[in-house]
Amino acid sequence: MRELKTVLGEIADRLDRNAAASAYVQLEVLLSQSRELNDRGAEATALQLMGVAARLQGRLEEARLLLEESLRLAADMADSHGEAASCGELGLIDLARGDYASARSFFERALGISAQLQDAHTTASTLHHLGVLAELQADYDRARDLYEQSLAINERLGSRLGVAITKYQIAMLAQLKGSYDEACRLYQECLAISEEMGERAGIASTKHQLGIIAQGRGDYDEARRLYGESLAIFGELGDRSGVANAKHQLGVLAQQQGDYPEARRLYQESLEIKEELGDRSGIAQSKHQLGNIAYLTGDYPEARDLYEQSLAIAQELGDRSGIAITKHQFGMLAQEQGDYPEARRLYQESLSIAEELGDRSGMAKTKHQLGMIAHEEGDYPKARRLYEESLALAEEFGIRPGIAKIKHQLGMLAEDQGDYPEARRLYQESLEIKEELGDRLGIAESKHQLGMLARQQGDYPEACRLYQESLDIEEELGHRFGIAQSKAALGNLAEEQGDIPAARALYQEALAILEALGSPYAEAARGDLERLASEEPKEKPKGKPRKKRRPPAS
């Protein structure tokens, strides 16, 4: 019989999300054997690896209990290496649960031990994890500094894989801030290292992230190609978790293009894999996205049910960040149904959690949404204050996509107050950021809103030009919901100019798309057609309808 230490080492080398379930069963046997032999070192290692396997399957509470027992044993035996390893894993569990203060405590304890041991590898990985923690709290400068420290150690050690992993994380940081060119450069460097090492999982993950950037820039064909290549590699590797993630992102792409049936199919396939893997956190994410599809298609009872299932899992896992995100989405659902007091209550609960976690990005998003409620209720001073607080957070951390979004909303506020020069200035500033980011869908949205502004001021040729430019982009992207909105807006314009046949044709085209999507906004298009069919058409209000709210893409 081989030594327990040897067998445990072999399991540790191959332990990943796909092997977690089978490894856990094997580790239970080894744990029993270690206790029979009174081998406390092997017992501590078996408990630590079981904790890792449970964490990889999303069983966070079970993982925490196993790792706490492993940590006690390691501390009793003065096994500093084991103590540092268990602390690092407990930090990752608290990170997943959204308990950032506890995560920091464990990571800093692991960092202190590794420094005493002069264990450069553990120091580099712990600095990396502290960087992830800072990133989750939107402390991007701190995150970058920690990643750079980790990168320097990996470069000194000659750890090519460590270099690639850390550059990958720095690229994600650049991507979050909207620095897409820097992110692409870093991802390409990671890709080159992964290809050089034959690290196919790294190749697949990096192509996946490059796909997300392409999607963010509106290059949907390139995004689909990269996701497809990533999916194929994950499939060849038998990495079912990777397959689930790739299908999920293809679902996000389909959702963004307005192909809700395809998005639902892909989310469902991703969900089934996560259920087979026992990935509770992933299950919650998929149910949340399926809730978004129900929201988009106007099936609010189904959306509520799916959000509640997602929330229940987040609460079960102690995932406070996930709880905040789902409460935010419940707020959007209440807001869409016109229940502003309930929406405000839910946003405040989400905001409170974000503030406790130090999640500045979540704070910015929720303040923005609270601003929208004040805006819709006509409390313009309060709306402006909330938008500006949200903008200050986005600007502090250089989150350029968020800055563009908030400036757009401030433009709408100025427009509603009749300050058209200020509205145009803000829309133009938002548009310029989107153009720099290559955010083609955002560009279409800004052009559409500038068209609304021109229409309100009676400049129909300019409004028509801007609506058409917006429509051209949306047709090129295959963004069906946006196509319907632009056609409806062009129909409004034709109606106001007395071209009833053209208006009717455009409304019919918009209605056909919205009905195919199962969109609740089909009712507005039917109303447009019914108004035209009446003997005395009512005057169409100028500047309506506006771009409708949509849930986050992911």
C-alpha positions as CSV (number, residue, x, y, z in Angstrom):
1,M,0.0,0.0,0.0
2,R,1.4,3.4,-1.0
3,E,2.0,6.0,1.7
4,L,-0.9,8.3,2.4
5,K,1.3,11.3,1.8
6,T,2.0,10.2,-1.8
7,V,-1.6,9.5,-2.6
8,L,-2.8,12.8,-1.1
9,G,-0.1,14.6,-3.1
10,E,-1.4,13.0,-6.3
11,I,-5.0,14.1,-5.5
12,A,-3.8,17.6,-4.8
13,D,-2.1,17.8,-8.2
14,R,-5.2,16.9,-10.1
15,L,-7.9,18.6,-7.9
16,D,-10.0,21.0,-10.0
17,R,-13.7,21.7,-10.4
18,N,-14.3,18.7,-12.7
19,A,-12.5,16.2,-10.5
20,A,-13.8,17.6,-7.2
21,A,-16.7,15.2,-6.7
22,S,-14.7,12.0,-7.3
23,A,-11.7,13.3,-5.4
24,Y,-14.0,14.1,-2.4
25,V,-15.1,10.4,-2.2
26,Q,-11.5,9.2,-2.4
27,L,-10.5,11.7,0.3
28,E,-13.2,10.4,2.7
29,V,-11.6,7.0,2.5
30,L,-8.1,8.4,3.0
31,L,-9.3,10.5,6.0
32,S,-10.6,7.4,7.7
33,Q,-7.3,5.6,7.0
34,S,-5.3,8.5,8.4
35,R,-7.3,8.4,11.6
36,E,-7.0,4.7,12.0
37,L,-3.2,5.1,11.6
38,N,-3.2,8.1,13.9
39,D,-1.4,10.0,11.2
40,R,-2.3,13.6,12.2
41,G,-0.4,15.1,9.3
42,A,-2.2,13.1,6.7
43,E,-5.5,13.7,8.5
44,A,-4.9,17.5,8.4
45,T,-4.0,17.3,4.6
46,A,-7.0,15.1,3.8
47,L,-9.3,17.6,5.6
48,Q,-7.8,20.5,3.8
49,L,-8.2,18.8,0.4
50,M,-11.8,17.8,1.2
51,G,-12.4,21.5,2.0
52,V,-11.0,22.5,-1.4
53,A,-13.2,19.9,-3.1
54,A,-16.3,21.0,-1.3
55,R,-15.5,24.6,-2.1
56,L,-15.1,23.8,-5.8
57,Q,-18.5,22.2,-5.7
58,G,-20.1,25.3,-4.1
59,R,-20.7,23.6,-0.8
60,L,-19.2,26.5,1.1
61,E,-20.4,25.9,4.7
62,E,-19.2,22.3,4.6
63,A,-15.9,23.4,3.1
64,R,-15.5,26.0,5.9
65,L,-16.0,23.4,8.7
66,L,-13.5,21.0,7.1
67,L,-10.9,23.7,6.7
68,E,-11.4,25.0,10.2
69,E,-10.7,21.5,11.5
70,S,-7.7,21.2,9.2
71,L,-6.4,24.6,10.5
72,R,-6.8,23.5,14.2
73,L,-4.8,20.4,13.5
74,A,-2.1,22.3,11.6
75,A,-1.8,24.8,14.4
76,D,-1.6,22.1,17.1
77,M,1.2,20.4,15.2
78,A,3.0,23.7,14.5
79,D,2.7,22.9,10.8
80,S,3.1,26.4,9.4
81,H,2.8,25.4,5.8
82,G,-0.5,23.6,6.5
83,E,-1.7,26.5,8.5
84,A,-1.0,29.0,5.7
85,A,-2.7,26.7,3.1
86,S,-5.9,26.3,5.3
87,C,-6.0,30.1,6.0
88,G,-5.7,30.8,2.2
89,E,-8.6,28.4,1.5
90,L,-10.7,29.9,4.2
91,G,-10.1,33.3,2.8
92,L,-11.3,32.1,-0.6
93,I,-14.5,30.7,1.0
94,D,-15.2,34.0,2.7
95,L,-14.5,35.8,-0.6
96,A,-17.1,33.7,-2.3
97,R,-19.6,34.3,0.6
98,G,-19.0,38.1,0.4
99,D,-17.5,38.3,3.9
100,Y,-14.7,40.5,2.9
101,A,-13.5,41.5,6.3
102,S,-13.0,37.8,7.3
103,A,-11.4,37.0,4.0
104,R,-8.9,39.8,4.5
105,S,-8.1,38.5,8.0
106,F,-7.4,35.0,6.7
107,F,-5.3,36.2,3.7
108,E,-3.2,38.5,5.9
109,R,-2.6,35.6,8.3
110,A,-1.5,33.4,5.5
111,L,0.7,36.2,4.2
112,G,2.4,36.7,7.5
113,I,3.1,33.0,7.9
114,S,4.5,32.7,4.3
115,A,6.7,35.7,4.9
116,Q,8.2,34.1,8.1
117,L,8.8,30.9,6.1
118,Q,10.2,32.8,3.2
119,D,7.8,30.9,1.0
120,A,7.7,33.0,-2.1
121,H,5.1,30.9,-4.0
122,T,2.6,31.2,-1.2
123,T,3.4,34.9,-0.8
124,A,2.7,35.5,-4.5
125,S,-0.6,33.6,-4.5
126,T,-1.8,35.3,-1.3
127,L,-0.9,38.8,-2.7
128,H,-2.9,37.8,-5.7
129,H,-5.9,36.8,-3.6
130,L,-5.7,40.1,-1.7
131,G,-5.7,41.8,-5.1
132,V,-8.9,40.0,-6.0
133,L,-10.5,41.1,-2.7
134,A,-9.5,44.8,-3.4
135,E,-10.9,44.4,-6.9
136,L,-14.2,43.1,-5.7
137,Q,-14.5,46.2,-3.4
138,A,-13.7,48.4,-6.4
139,D,-10.4,49.5,-4.8
140,Y,-8.7,49.2,-8.2
141,D,-5.5,51.1,-7.4
142,R,-4.9,48.8,-4.4
143,A,-5.8,45.8,-6.4
144,R,-3.3,46.8,-9.2
145,D,-0.5,47.3,-6.6
146,L,-1.1,43.9,-5.1
147,Y,-1.2,42.2,-8.5
148,E,2.0,43.9,-9.5
149,Q,3.7,42.7,-6.3
150,S,2.5,39.1,-7.0
151,L,3.7,39.5,-10.7
152,A,7.2,40.6,-9.6
153,I,7.6,37.6,-7.3
154,N,6.4,35.2,-10.1
155,E,8.8,36.8,-12.6
156,R,11.7,36.4,-10.1
157,L,10.8,32.8,-9.5
158,G,10.6,32.2,-13.2
159,S,7.0,30.9,-12.8
160,R,5.6,31.4,-16.3
161,L,2.2,30.1,-15.2
162,G,2.1,32.4,-12.2
163,V,3.0,35.3,-14.5
164,A,0.2,34.4,-16.9
165,I,-2.4,34.1,-14.1
166,T,-1.5,37.5,-12.6
167,K,-1.4,39.3,-16.0
168,Y,-4.8,37.7,-16.7
169,Q,-6.1,39.3,-13.5
170,I,-4.5,42.7,-14.3
171,A,-6.2,42.5,-17.7
172,M,-9.6,41.8,-16.0
173,L,-9.0,44.9,-13.9
174,A,-8.2,47.0,-17.0
175,Q,-11.4,45.5,-18.6
176,L,-13.5,46.5,-15.7
177,K,-12.3,50.1,-15.9
178,G,-13.0,50.2,-19.7
179,S,-9.3,50.2,-20.7
180,Y,-10.0,47.6,-23.4
181,D,-6.8,48.2,-25.4
182,E,-4.6,47.5,-22.3
183,A,-6.8,44.5,-21.4
184,C,-6.4,43.0,-24.9
185,R,-2.7,43.5,-24.8
186,L,-2.4,41.7,-21.5
187,Y,-4.7,38.9,-22.5
188,Q,-2.7,38.4,-25.6
189,E,0.5,38.1,-23.5
190,C,-1.3,35.5,-21.3
191,L,-2.4,33.7,-24.4
192,A,1.1,33.6,-25.8
193,I,2.4,32.1,-22.5
194,S,-0.4,29.6,-22.3
195,E,0.2,28.5,-25.9
196,E,4.0,28.3,-25.3
197,M,3.4,26.0,-22.3
198,G,0.6,24.0,-24.0
199,E,-1.7,25.1,-21.2
200,R,-5.0,24.6,-23.0
201,A,-7.2,25.5,-20.1
202,G,-5.5,28.9,-20.0
203,I,-5.9,29.3,-23.7
204,A,-9.6,28.6,-23.4
205,S,-10.1,31.0,-20.4
206,T,-8.2,33.8,-22.2
207,K,-10.1,33.4,-25.4
208,H,-13.3,33.6,-23.3
209,Q,-12.2,36.9,-21.8
210,L,-11.2,38.3,-25.2
211,G,-14.7,37.3,-26.4
212,I,-16.3,39.4,-23.5
213,I,-14.3,42.5,-24.7
214,A,-15.3,41.9,-28.3
215,Q,-18.9,41.7,-27.1
216,G,-18.6,44.9,-25.0
217,R,-17.3,46.6,-28.1
218,G,-20.3,45.4,-30.2
219,D,-18.2,43.0,-32.4
220,Y,-20.6,40.2,-31.9
221,D,-19.3,38.0,-34.7
222,E,-15.8,38.1,-33.2
223,A,-17.2,37.4,-29.7
224,R,-19.1,34.4,-31.0
225,R,-16.0,33.1,-32.7
226,L,-13.9,33.4,-29.5
227,Y,-16.6,31.9,-27.3
228,G,-16.9,29.0,-29.8
229,E,-13.2,28.3,-29.7
230,S,-13.2,28.5,-25.9
231,L,-16.2,26.1,-25.7
232,A,-14.5,23.6,-28.1
233,I,-11.3,23.5,-26.0
234,F,-13.2,23.1,-22.7
235,G,-15.2,20.3,-24.3
236,E,-12.0,18.5,-25.5
237,L,-10.5,18.8,-22.0
238,G,-13.6,17.4,-20.4
239,D,-13.8,20.7,-18.4
240,R,-17.6,20.7,-17.9
241,S,-17.4,23.8,-15.7
242,G,-15.7,25.7,-18.5
243,V,-18.3,24.4,-21.0
244,A,-21.0,25.7,-18.6
245,N,-19.4,29.1,-18.4
246,A,-18.9,29.4,-22.2
247,K,-22.6,28.4,-22.8
248,H,-23.6,31.0,-20.2
249,Q,-21.7,33.7,-22.0
250,L,-23.1,32.7,-25.4
251,G,-26.5,33.1,-23.7
252,V,-25.5,36.6,-22.6
253,L,-24.6,37.4,-26.2
254,A,-27.9,36.1,-27.5
255,Q,-29.7,38.1,-24.8
256,Q,-27.9,41.3,-25.8
257,Q,-28.9,40.7,-29.5
258,G,-32.5,40.3,-28.4
259,D,-32.7,36.5,-29.2
260,Y,-34.4,35.6,-26.0
261,P,-35.4,32.0,-26.9
262,E,-31.8,31.2,-27.8
263,A,-30.5,32.9,-24.6
264,R,-33.0,30.9,-22.5
265,R,-31.8,27.6,-24.2
266,L,-28.1,28.3,-23.5
267,Y,-28.7,29.4,-19.9
268,Q,-30.7,26.2,-19.4
269,E,-28.0,24.1,-20.8
270,S,-25.4,25.9,-18.6
271,L,-27.7,25.4,-15.6
272,E,-28.0,21.6,-16.2
273,I,-24.3,21.2,-16.2
274,K,-23.9,23.2,-13.0
275,E,-26.6,21.1,-11.3
276,E,-24.7,17.9,-12.3
277,L,-21.5,19.4,-10.9
278,G,-23.2,20.6,-7.7
279,D,-22.0,24.1,-8.4
280,R,-24.4,26.0,-6.1
281,S,-23.0,29.4,-6.9
282,G,-23.2,28.8,-10.6
283,I,-26.7,27.5,-10.3
284,A,-27.7,30.8,-8.6
285,Q,-26.1,32.8,-11.4
286,S,-27.9,30.8,-14.1
287,K,-31.3,31.1,-12.4
288,H,-30.7,34.9,-12.1
289,Q,-30.0,35.2,-15.8
290,L,-33.1,33.1,-16.6
291,G,-35.0,35.5,-14.4
292,N,-33.6,38.4,-16.5
293,I,-35.0,36.7,-19.6
294,A,-38.4,36.4,-17.9
295,Y,-38.2,40.0,-16.9
296,L,-37.4,41.1,-20.5
297,T,-40.3,39.1,-22.0
298,G,-42.7,40.5,-19.4
299,D,-43.3,37.3,-17.5
300,Y,-42.9,39.0,-14.1
301,P,-44.2,36.1,-11.9
302,E,-41.6,33.8,-13.5
303,A,-38.9,36.4,-13.1
304,R,-39.8,36.8,-9.4
305,D,-39.8,33.0,-8.9
306,L,-36.3,32.6,-10.5
307,Y,-34.9,35.6,-8.6
308,E,-36.2,34.1,-5.3
309,Q,-34.5,30.7,-6.1
310,S,-31.3,32.6,-6.9
311,L,-31.6,34.6,-3.7
312,A,-32.3,31.5,-1.6
313,I,-29.1,29.9,-2.8
314,A,-27.1,33.1,-2.1
315,Q,-28.5,33.2,1.4
316,E,-27.7,29.5,1.9
317,L,-24.1,30.0,0.8
318,G,-23.8,33.2,2.9
319,D,-22.9,35.0,-0.4
320,R,-23.7,38.6,0.6
321,S,-22.5,40.0,-2.7
322,G,-25.0,37.7,-4.5
323,I,-27.7,38.7,-2.1
324,A,-27.1,42.4,-2.8
325,I,-27.2,41.8,-6.6
326,T,-30.4,39.8,-6.5
327,K,-32.1,42.4,-4.2
328,H,-31.0,45.0,-6.7
329,Q,-32.7,43.0,-9.5
330,F,-35.9,42.6,-7.4
331,G,-35.8,46.4,-7.1
332,M,-35.7,46.7,-10.9
333,L,-38.7,44.4,-11.2
334,A,-40.7,46.5,-8.7
335,Q,-39.6,49.7,-10.5
336,E,-40.7,48.3,-13.9
337,Q,-44.1,47.5,-12.4
338,G,-44.3,51.1,-11.0
339,D,-44.1,50.0,-7.3
340,Y,-41.6,52.7,-6.4
341,P,-41.8,52.4,-2.6
342,E,-40.9,48.7,-2.9
343,A,-38.2,49.3,-5.4
344,R,-36.7,51.9,-3.2
345,R,-36.8,49.6,-0.2
346,L,-35.0,46.8,-2.1
347,Y,-32.4,49.2,-3.6
348,Q,-31.7,50.5,-0.1
349,E,-31.2,47.0,1.2
350,S,-28.8,46.2,-1.7
351,L,-27.0,49.5,-1.1
352,S,-26.6,48.8,2.6
353,I,-24.9,45.5,1.9
354,A,-22.6,47.1,-0.8
355,E,-21.6,49.8,1.7
356,E,-20.8,47.1,4.4
357,L,-18.7,45.2,1.9
358,G,-17.0,48.3,0.6
359,D,-18.3,47.4,-2.9
360,R,-18.0,50.8,-4.5
361,S,-19.1,49.5,-7.9
362,G,-22.3,48.1,-6.4
363,M,-22.9,51.4,-4.5
364,A,-22.5,53.3,-7.8
365,K,-25.0,51.1,-9.6
366,T,-27.6,51.2,-6.9
367,K,-27.3,55.0,-6.3
368,H,-27.9,55.3,-10.1
369,Q,-31.0,53.2,-9.9
370,L,-32.3,55.2,-6.9
371,G,-31.7,58.3,-9.0
372,M,-33.8,56.9,-11.7
373,I,-36.7,56.4,-9.3
374,A,-36.5,60.0,-8.1
375,H,-36.2,61.1,-11.8
376,E,-39.4,59.1,-12.7
377,E,-41.2,60.6,-9.7
378,G,-40.3,64.1,-10.8
379,D,-38.0,64.8,-7.8
380,Y,-35.2,66.3,-10.1
381,P,-33.0,67.7,-7.3
382,K,-32.8,64.3,-5.6
383,A,-32.3,62.5,-8.9
384,R,-29.4,64.9,-9.7
385,R,-27.8,64.3,-6.3
386,L,-28.0,60.5,-6.6
387,Y,-26.7,60.5,-10.2
388,E,-23.8,62.8,-9.2
389,E,-22.9,60.6,-6.3
390,S,-22.9,57.6,-8.6
391,L,-20.8,59.5,-11.1
392,A,-18.3,60.5,-8.4
393,L,-17.8,56.8,-7.5
394,A,-17.4,55.8,-11.1
395,E,-14.9,58.6,-11.8
396,E,-12.9,57.9,-8.6
397,F,-12.1,54.4,-9.9
398,G,-12.0,55.2,-13.6
399,I,-15.0,53.0,-14.5
400,R,-15.5,54.5,-18.0
401,P,-18.5,52.4,-19.1
402,G,-20.3,53.6,-15.9
403,I,-19.3,57.2,-16.4
404,A,-20.8,57.1,-19.9
405,K,-24.0,55.5,-18.6
406,I,-24.4,58.1,-15.8
407,K,-23.7,61.1,-18.1
408,H,-26.3,59.7,-20.5
409,Q,-28.8,59.7,-17.6
410,L,-27.9,63.2,-16.5
411,G,-28.5,64.2,-20.1
412,M,-32.0,62.8,-19.9
413,L,-32.6,64.7,-16.7
414,A,-31.5,67.9,-18.3
415,E,-33.7,67.2,-21.3
416,D,-36.7,66.7,-19.0
417,Q,-36.0,70.0,-17.4
418,G,-36.0,71.7,-20.8
419,D,-32.2,72.4,-20.7
420,Y,-31.5,71.2,-24.2
421,P,-28.0,72.6,-24.6
422,E,-26.9,70.9,-21.3
423,A,-28.7,67.6,-22.4
424,R,-26.9,67.7,-25.8
425,R,-23.5,68.3,-24.1
426,L,-24.0,65.4,-21.7
427,Y,-25.2,63.0,-24.5
428,Q,-22.2,64.0,-26.6
429,E,-19.7,63.4,-23.7
430,S,-21.3,60.0,-23.1
431,L,-21.1,59.3,-26.9
432,E,-17.4,60.2,-27.0
433,I,-16.6,57.8,-24.2
434,K,-18.5,55.0,-25.9
435,E,-16.8,55.7,-29.2
436,E,-13.4,55.5,-27.4
437,L,-14.4,52.2,-25.8
438,G,-15.7,50.8,-29.1
439,D,-19.1,50.3,-27.4
440,R,-21.2,50.1,-30.6
441,L,-24.5,49.3,-28.8
442,G,-23.9,52.2,-26.5
443,I,-23.2,54.4,-29.5
444,A,-26.5,53.4,-31.0
445,E,-28.3,54.3,-27.8
446,S,-26.7,57.7,-27.6
447,K,-27.5,58.5,-31.2
448,H,-31.0,57.5,-30.6
449,Q,-31.3,59.8,-27.6
450,L,-29.7,62.7,-29.6
451,G,-32.4,62.0,-32.2
452,M,-35.1,62.3,-29.5
453,L,-33.6,65.7,-28.5
454,A,-33.6,66.9,-32.2
455,R,-37.2,65.7,-32.6
456,Q,-38.4,67.5,-29.4
457,Q,-36.8,70.7,-30.9
458,G,-38.6,70.1,-34.2
459,D,-35.5,69.4,-36.2
460,Y,-36.9,66.4,-38.0
461,P,-34.2,66.0,-40.7
462,E,-31.5,65.7,-37.9
463,A,-33.7,63.4,-35.8
464,C,-34.3,61.2,-38.8
465,R,-30.5,61.0,-39.6
466,L,-29.7,60.1,-36.0
467,Y,-32.4,57.5,-35.7
468,Q,-31.3,55.9,-39.0
469,E,-27.6,55.8,-37.8
470,S,-28.8,54.1,-34.6
471,L,-30.9,51.7,-36.6
472,D,-28.0,50.9,-39.0
473,I,-25.7,49.9,-36.0
474,E,-28.5,47.8,-34.4
475,E,-29.2,46.0,-37.6
476,E,-25.5,45.4,-38.1
477,L,-25.3,44.0,-34.6
478,G,-28.5,42.0,-34.9
479,H,-29.8,43.7,-31.8
480,R,-33.5,43.0,-32.4
481,F,-35.0,44.9,-29.5
482,G,-33.0,48.0,-30.5
483,I,-34.1,47.6,-34.1
484,A,-37.8,47.6,-32.9
485,Q,-37.2,50.7,-30.8
486,S,-35.6,52.6,-33.7
487,K,-38.3,51.6,-36.1
488,A,-41.0,52.7,-33.6
489,A,-39.2,56.1,-33.2
490,L,-38.9,56.6,-37.0
491,G,-42.7,55.7,-37.1
492,N,-43.3,58.4,-34.4
493,L,-41.4,60.9,-36.6
494,A,-43.3,60.0,-39.7
495,E,-46.6,60.3,-37.9
496,E,-45.8,63.7,-36.6
497,Q,-45.0,64.8,-40.1
498,G,-48.3,63.5,-41.4
499,D,-46.8,60.5,-43.4
500,I,-49.3,58.0,-42.0
501,P,-48.6,55.1,-44.5
502,A,-44.9,55.2,-43.6
503,A,-45.7,55.4,-39.9
504,R,-48.0,52.4,-40.1
505,A,-45.4,50.3,-41.9
506,L,-42.7,51.2,-39.4
507,Y,-45.0,50.4,-36.4
508,Q,-46.0,47.1,-38.0
509,E,-42.3,46.2,-38.4
510,A,-41.6,47.1,-34.8
511,L,-44.6,45.2,-33.5
512,A,-43.6,42.0,-35.5
513,I,-40.1,42.1,-33.8
514,L,-41.5,42.7,-30.3
515,E,-44.1,40.0,-30.6
516,A,-41.4,37.5,-31.8
517,L,-39.3,38.5,-28.8
518,G,-42.3,38.1,-26.4
519,S,-41.6,41.6,-25.3
520,P,-44.0,43.4,-23.0
521,Y,-43.4,46.6,-25.1
522,A,-45.4,45.0,-28.0
523,E,-48.4,46.5,-26.3
524,A,-47.1,50.1,-26.9
525,A,-46.6,49.2,-30.6
526,R,-50.2,47.9,-30.8
527,G,-51.3,51.2,-29.3
528,D,-49.5,53.1,-32.0
529,L,-51.3,51.2,-34.7
530,E,-54.6,51.5,-33.0
531,R,-54.2,55.2,-32.8
532,L,-53.5,55.4,-36.5
533,A,-56.6,53.3,-37.3
534,S,-58.9,55.6,-35.3
535,E,-60.8,58.3,-37.2
536,E,-59.3,61.1,-35.2
537,P,-55.7,60.1,-34.2
538,K,-54.5,61.5,-31.0
539,E,-51.5,63.7,-31.1
540,K,-48.4,61.6,-30.4
541,P,-46.3,63.1,-27.5
542,K,-42.9,64.2,-28.6
543,G,-39.8,62.6,-27.2
544,K,-41.5,59.3,-26.3
545,P,-40.9,56.4,-26.0
546,R,-37.5,56.5,-24.5
547,K,-35.0,53.7,-24.4
548,K,-36.4,51.2,-22.0
549,R,-34.5,49.8,-19.0
550,R,-32.9,46.4,-19.5
551,P,-31.4,44.2,-16.8
552,P,-27.6,43.8,-16.6
553,A,-26.1,41.6,-19.3
554,S,-24.6,39.3,-16.8
